[in-house]
């Protein structure tokens, strides 16, 4: 199953590129996206959870209130120093 982790992460990223999703919706869309040769038996939810954890640790995906989405590159960049506020 280790050989499936990279394609699984790619499928997750592809699904999240369109919009944020809850875990169950993400599992269903990943299952539908698997080609017949990649069909797996067993707990796809566990595999997706594991892949999501890795993507969160790698700061590619963020989870907010049970919704998963891609991290905006602008948000993950270091904060910029702003000049004095003009009042």
Secondary structure, DSSP 8 states (H G I E B T S, - for coil): -TTHHHHHHHHHHHHHHH--EEHHHHHHHHHHHS-GGG---S-HHHHHHHHHHHHHHTTSEEEETTEEEE--HHHHS----------
